[in-house]
Amino acid sequence: MGQKRRRGMAAAAASVVATMVAVAGCGSSGGSTASGSGAPTKTITIGVLTDATGPAASASASSVDGVKAGVAYAARNGYTIKYVVGDTATNPATALAAAQKLVTQDHVTAVIGHSALLFAATNYLTAHNVPVVGIPEDGPEWTTSKNMFQVTGPLDQTYVYSTSGDFLKAKGVTSFGAIGYSVSPQSSEAASAAAESVKRAGIAVGYLNAKFPFGSTDVGPTVIAMKNAHIDGYTGQVDPNTNFAILSALRDQNVQLKAALMPTGYGGDIEQAGPGALQAADGSYFALTYEPVEMGTPATKQFQADLKTAGIGEPTYAMYNGYTSVGLIVQALKATPDVTQANLLTSLSKIKSWDALGLVGDHPVDPTAREPNPTQCIWVTQLTGTTFKTVPNAIPACGPIIPGVRVAPAS
């Protein structure tokens, strides 16, 4: 069930600020070479557009380590993946410049996107027909741009699912608080959707701030407002640094939470946040859109093995996303005899059922879908001391879209 958190994992951001190329091999970005055994090997260069530095790095930077593990997976399947990191620096202008460099100077065949600011670069990538694979954490372009493919399936946060409301209701929550970032449409909408979900479950919404300053850890006024609203349940649709600051301040104010359900902060994220985060988050629940490694399934064991091959320790949510993004590209490559940008785009467009290398169990998604999944599934762990443990009846917890309920798109 549980697994001790290992110490000493190097901060991911420190290793990705500079441009990097992984897995040495001959051949150019779409070429085919031959391995020493004579077996054909395809080589492809991809860009990794992520928030390696800046306020969003606590959630996104370790996606590069997930890509490294994906490189190990690709090698077992006969593909050499080279990658170049484009750091958005959590800045819209820098995000666009990084994307332009990946296309015009690094000549990548595809881009893996894991950035809260990706929306600043997607018009450019779409105009140049660059296949983009990744996590739809930033904005609605993932469901409108035909060159973008979502490893977790379509994510439209204006729809409201019963999942979080039902979970928090079962934990005895009676008054709920939530925050989301103002600059990120998905974050802002997700906070509002969480409030609607708990409301439909019969829980009062004591505090909602869907316009919280991006990446801020200045949480004093927010926590006082939550205390005054007598909240006993919390969800932060924000980065780990903000969530851990909120949880710590709530403890300092003696706010007794029956449940905090967090979409970020699992695994290695809490290690990188420092020892104070462990104390602040003790007892909190963490939701993943993948099987947590504590389940010990064949897929999670293989993920851990590939992380180990890449020299990586505890997984983070961003690592899952980087790993599965490479996996989706490899699946498309298997149907792409001549690796060109156009052919890869065509192959990705034909993948309608995706199990994230087995990490979503028997709940596959459609990476090409433009309408939301009718059902949302989350795999929930709870932090107890230094150990994450799976939560009974929440591996996974699934809930349908609540009919007739939508939240307004973030402006």
C-alpha positions in Angstrom: 0.0 0.0 0.0 2.5 2.6 1.1 6.0 3.5 0.2 8.5 5.6 2.0 9.5 8.8 0.3 13.2 8.7 -0.6 15.3 11.8 0.1 17.8 13.5 -1.9 16.2 13.7 -5.4 17.9 16.6 -7.2 15.7 19.5 -8.1 14.4 19.0 -11.6 14.7 22.6 -12.6 18.4 22.7 -12.0 19.0 20.2 -14.7 16.8 21.6 -17.4 17.5 25.3 -17.7 20.0 24.8 -20.5 19.1 23.2 -23.8 19.6 19.4 -23.5 19.8 16.5 -26.0 19.3 13.0 -24.7 20.1 9.5 -26.1 23.0 9.9 -28.4 22.4 8.3 -31.8 23.2 8.8 -35.5 20.7 10.1 -38.0 18.6 13.2 -38.2 15.2 14.0 -36.8 13.1 11.8 -39.1 15.8 9.5 -40.3 16.2 5.7 -39.9 19.4 4.1 -38.8 20.5 0.6 -38.0 21.4 -0.5 -34.5 24.5 -2.7 -33.8 22.3 -5.8 -34.1 21.0 -4.8 -37.5 17.5 -4.0 -36.2 16.0 -0.9 -37.7 15.9 2.1 -35.4 14.0 5.3 -36.0 15.4 8.6 -34.6 13.2 11.6 -33.9 13.9 15.0 -32.2 11.2 16.4 -30.0 10.9 19.7 -28.1 9.8 19.8 -24.5 8.1 23.1 -23.8 7.8 23.4 -20.0 8.0 25.8 -17.1 11.5 24.8 -16.1 11.9 28.0 -14.1 9.7 30.6 -12.6 6.6 30.4 -10.4 5.1 27.4 -12.3 8.3 25.3 -12.1 7.1 23.5 -8.9 4.4 21.8 -10.9 6.0 21.5 -14.4 9.8 21.3 -14.3 10.0 17.6 -13.5 8.1 16.8 -16.7 11.6 16.6 -18.3 12.5 13.8 -15.9 9.4 12.0 -17.1 10.6 12.5 -20.7 13.9 10.9 -19.7 12.1 7.8 -18.5 10.1 7.9 -21.7 13.3 7.8 -23.7 14.1 4.5 -21.9 10.7 3.2 -22.9 11.2 4.3 -26.5 14.6 2.6 -26.7 13.1 -0.7 -25.7 10.7 -0.3 -28.6 13.4 0.5 -31.2 13.2 4.3 -31.2 15.9 6.8 -30.4 14.4 9.9 -28.9 16.4 13.1 -28.9 14.9 16.0 -27.0 15.5 19.7 -26.6 14.1 21.7 -23.7 12.4 25.0 -24.2 12.0 26.8 -20.9 9.0 29.2 -20.8 10.4 30.8 -17.6 6.6 31.0 -16.7 6.3 34.0 -19.0 4.0 34.2 -22.0 6.5 36.1 -24.2 9.3 33.6 -23.3 7.0 30.7 -24.0 6.3 31.9 -27.6 10.0 32.6 -28.2 11.0 29.1 -26.9 8.4 27.5 -29.2 9.8 29.5 -32.2 13.3 28.4 -31.4 12.3 24.8 -31.2 10.7 25.0 -34.6 13.1 27.3 -36.6 16.5 26.4 -35.0 16.1 23.0 -33.4 13.9 21.6 -36.2 11.8 19.4 -33.9 9.3 17.0 -35.4 6.9 17.3 -32.4 6.5 19.2 -29.1 5.7 17.8 -25.7 3.8 20.5 -23.8 3.6 20.7 -20.0 3.2 24.4 -19.2 0.7 26.6 -17.6 1.6 29.2 -20.2 1.5 26.9 -23.3 -1.5 28.9 -24.6 0.9 31.7 -25.5 2.7 29.5 -28.0 -0.1 27.2 -29.4 -1.3 29.5 -32.2 2.3 29.5 -33.6 2.7 25.7 -33.2 -0.7 25.2 -34.8 0.1 27.5 -37.7 3.2 25.5 -38.4 1.4 22.1 -38.1 3.6 20.9 -35.3 2.2 17.9 -33.5 1.8 18.8 -29.8 1.4 16.1 -27.2 0.9 16.6 -23.5 -1.3 17.6 -20.6 -4.1 20.1 -21.2 -3.4 22.2 -18.1 -3.4 25.7 -19.6 -6.3 26.6 -21.8 -9.1 25.5 -24.2 -6.9 25.2 -27.3 -6.4 21.5 -26.6 -9.9 20.9 -27.6 -10.0 23.2 -30.6 -6.6 22.7 -32.3 -6.3 19.6 -34.5 -2.5 19.3 -34.0 -2.8 18.9 -30.2 -3.2 15.5 -28.5 -4.0 15.1 -24.8 -2.5 12.2 -22.9 -5.2 12.4 -20.3 -8.0 12.8 -22.8 -10.0 16.1 -23.3 -10.1 18.4 -20.4 -12.8 21.1 -20.4 -13.0 22.5 -16.9 -16.3 24.4 -17.6 -18.0 21.0 -17.2 -18.7 19.8 -13.7 -18.2 16.2 -12.6 -19.6 14.6 -9.4 -16.3 13.0 -8.5 -14.7 15.5 -6.1 -18.0 16.5 -4.5 -18.9 12.9 -3.8 -15.4 12.2 -2.4 -15.4 15.2 -0.1 -18.9 14.5 1.0 -17.9 10.9 2.0 -15.1 12.4 4.1 -17.6 14.5 6.1 -16.8 17.9 4.6 -19.5 20.5 5.3 -18.0 23.8 4.3 -15.6 24.0 1.3 -12.9 26.4 0.1 -11.1 26.5 -3.3 -8.7 28.7 -5.2 -7.5 28.9 -8.8 -5.1 31.1 -10.7 -6.3 34.1 -12.6 -3.8 33.9 -15.4 -4.5 30.2 -16.2 -8.0 29.5 -17.7 -7.9 25.9 -16.8 -6.9 26.6 -13.2 -9.6 29.3 -12.7 -12.3 27.2 -14.3 -11.3 24.1 -12.3 -11.7 25.9 -9.0 -15.1 27.1 -10.0 -16.1 23.6 -11.2 -14.9 22.1 -7.9 -17.1 24.5 -6.0 -20.1 23.5 -8.2 -19.3 19.8 -7.7 -19.4 20.1 -3.9 -22.5 22.3 -4.0 -24.3 19.6 -5.9 -23.2 17.1 -3.2 -24.8 19.2 -0.5 -21.7 20.9 0.8 -21.7 24.6 1.4 -19.1 26.7 -0.5 -17.6 28.9 2.2 -14.8 30.4 0.1 -14.0 30.6 -3.6 -11.2 32.6 -5.2 -10.7 31.7 -8.9 -8.5 34.7 -9.4 -5.6 34.0 -7.1 -2.3 35.6 -8.2 -0.3 33.1 -10.2 2.3 31.2 -8.3 2.0 33.3 -5.2 2.7 32.1 -1.7 1.4 35.2 0.0 -1.6 33.4 1.3 -2.3 35.2 4.6 -5.5 37.1 3.7 -6.9 34.1 1.8 -6.3 31.8 4.8 -8.0 34.2 7.2 -11.0 34.5 4.9 -11.2 30.7 4.8 -11.0 30.5 8.6 -13.8 33.1 8.9 -15.9 31.0 6.5 -15.4 27.9 8.8 -14.2 25.7 6.0 -13.4 22.1 6.8 -12.6 21.0 3.2 -10.2 22.5 0.6 -9.0 22.0 -3.0 -6.3 24.2 -4.6 -6.3 24.0 -8.4 -2.8 25.5 -8.2 0.8 24.6 -8.2 2.4 22.7 -5.2 4.2 25.7 -3.8 0.9 27.6 -3.4 -1.0 24.6 -2.1 1.7 23.8 0.5 1.7 27.4 1.7 -2.1 27.3 2.1 -2.0 24.1 4.0 0.7 25.3 6.3 -1.0 28.6 7.0 -4.3 26.8 7.7 -2.6 24.6 10.3 -1.0 27.8 11.9 -4.6 29.2 12.1 -5.8 26.0 13.7 -8.2 25.3 10.9 -9.2 21.6 11.2 -9.7 20.1 7.8 -11.7 17.0 7.4 -10.2 16.6 3.9 -7.9 18.5 1.5 -8.0 17.1 -2.0 -5.0 18.2 -4.0 -4.4 17.8 -7.8 -0.7 18.6 -7.3 2.0 17.8 -4.8 2.1 14.0 -5.1 5.3 12.0 -4.6 8.5 13.8 -5.6 6.8 17.2 -5.6 6.5 17.1 -1.8 10.2 16.2 -1.5 11.2 19.1 -3.6 9.1 21.4 -1.5 11.2 20.7 1.6 10.5 19.2 5.1 7.9 21.8 6.0 5.6 20.6 3.2 5.4 17.1 4.7 4.2 18.4 8.0 1.7 20.8 6.3 0.3 18.2 4.0 0.1 15.3 6.5 -3.3 13.7 6.2 -4.1 15.4 2.8 -5.4 13.5 -0.2 -3.8 13.7 -3.6 -5.6 13.0 -6.8 -3.9 11.6 -9.9 -5.3 10.9 -13.4 -3.0 7.8 -13.4 -2.4 4.8 -11.2 -0.1 5.8 -8.3 3.0 3.7 -7.9 1.8 2.6 -4.5 -0.7 0.3 -6.4 2.2 -1.9 -7.6 0.6 -2.8 -10.9 2.7 -4.0 -13.9 2.4 -0.6 -15.5 3.5 1.4 -12.4 6.4 -1.1 -11.8 7.5 -0.5 -15.4 7.2 3.3 -15.0 9.4 3.1 -11.9 11.9 0.9 -13.7 12.2 3.4 -16.5 12.6 6.2 -14.0 15.4 4.2 -12.4 17.0 3.6 -15.8 17.0 7.4 -16.3 18.4 8.0 -12.8 15.2 9.5 -11.4 13.8 8.9 -8.0 10.2 9.5 -6.8 7.7 10.2 -9.5 5.7 13.4 -9.7 2.5 14.1 -11.7 4.6 16.0 -14.2 6.8 13.0 -14.7 3.8 10.8 -15.4 2.8 13.4 -18.1 6.3 13.5 -19.7 6.5 9.7 -19.7 3.1 9.1 -21.2 3.6 11.9 -23.8 6.7 10.0 -25.1 4.7 6.8 -25.0 1.9 8.3 -27.2 4.4 9.6 -29.7 6.0 6.1 -29.8 2.6 4.5 -30.5 2.1 6.9 -33.4 5.6 6.2 -34.7 4.8 2.5 -34.9 2.3 3.5 -37.6 4.6 6.0 -39.3 7.0 4.3 -41.8 8.5 7.5 -42.9 8.9 9.9 -40.0 7.9 13.3 -41.1 6.0 16.0 -39.2 2.9 15.5 -41.5 3.0 11.7 -41.2 3.3 11.8 -37.4 0.4 14.2 -37.2 -1.7 11.8 -39.3 -0.7 8.8 -37.1 -1.5 10.7 -33.9 -4.9 11.7 -35.3 -5.8 8.0 -35.8 -5.2 7.0 -32.1 -8.7 6.9 -30.6 -8.0 4.7 -27.5 -5.1 5.3 -25.2 -4.3 3.6 -21.9 -1.3 5.8 -21.1 1.1 2.8 -21.2 -1.3 0.9 -18.9 -1.3 3.7 -16.3 -5.0 4.3 -16.5 -5.9 0.7 -16.1 -9.2 -0.2 -17.9 -10.2 3.5 -18.3 -8.6 4.4 -21.7 -9.1 7.9 -23.2 -9.3 9.3 -26.6 -6.4 11.8 -27.2 -8.1 13.2 -30.3 -11.5 13.9 -28.7 -12.8 17.4 -28.7 -15.7 16.8 -26.3 -15.2 16.1 -22.6 -15.1 12.6 -21.2 -18.5 11.6 -20.0 -16.9 10.2 -16.8 -14.0 11.5 -14.8 -11.7 9.1 -12.9 -9.1 10.0 -10.3 -6.8 7.7 -8.3 -6.5 9.0 -4.8 -3.6 8.6 -2.2 -3.3 10.0 1.3 -0.1 11.2 2.8 0.4 9.8 6.3 3.6 10.9 7.9 6.1 10.3 5.1 4.1 7.7 3.3 1.5 7.8 0.5 -1.2 5.2 0.8 -3.9 4.3 -1.6 -7.4 5.2 -0.5 -10.1 2.4 -0.4 -12.9 3.0 -2.9 -10.9 5.7 -4.6 -8.6 3.6 -6.8 -10.1 5.0 -8.9 -13.0 7.2 -7.9 -15.1 7.9 -10.9 -18.1 10.3 -11.4 -20.2 11.5 -14.4 -20.7 14.9 -15.8 -23.5 16.6 -13.8 -26.2 17.3 -16.4 -27.0 20.9 -17.0 -24.3 22.4 -14.9 -21.5 24.5 -16.4 -19.1 27.2 -15.1 -18.4 30.3 -17.1 -15.2 30.2 -19.2 -12.4 32.2 -17.6 -11.8 35.5 -19.2 
